[in-house]
């Protein structure tokens, strides 16, 4: 049963990659060539909105994080059943986080120039996965499902409260515009010159990254053994 479930996860992961790198481009080219209204409408879903609204493309990044979470119960249950030491498990977690972070920087093309002034240390989906994976893995290893669920809900409330009620230097306080929300202020302050300059936010949004991976972790636990223990 577990083998089939893991294969289904691989299929979903493959579909997400296919959607990102192949299908979107094919649909966009087809829409340009044929100008069919239904195909043009479909092509509009193969790109992100500037700020407000939702398109199918906006689901690709969180789906990758969700799938990372689904794999956690399978991997760590195996490690624990094999009686691996916590030191070895921590080493695997740390190694994966570091590799994801470096691959994120490589994907952005920032390591090619070897110029630290061109680095933006936190600006990539892979780095978002690294943050969520690290937190979710530690939660899985050291807390019970009830605590994990309560933590996930609490984190969402903290994120919402911060965006709505924290106001500083003219940012935040319920202002959700890309230029003046609290999350963008926090990125400017913490990342400084290493901020990528886009309206996408990373530091405060890490709360959501963690919850997204944890939601996949909950799904993985249900798939592995029906019902949370």
Buried (B, 14 or more C-beta within 10 A) or exposed (E): EEEEEBEEBEEBBEEBEEBBEEBBEEBBEBBEEEEEEEBBEBBBBBEEEEEEEEEEBBBBBBBBBBBBBBBBBBBBBEBEEEEBEEEEBEEBBEEBBEEBBBBBBEBBEBEEEEEEEEBBBBBBBBBBBBBBBBBBBEBBBEEEBEEBBEBBEEBBEEBEEBBBEBBEEEBBBEBEEBEBBBBBBBBBEBBEEBBBEEBBBBBBBBBBBBBBBBBBBBBBBEBBEEEEE
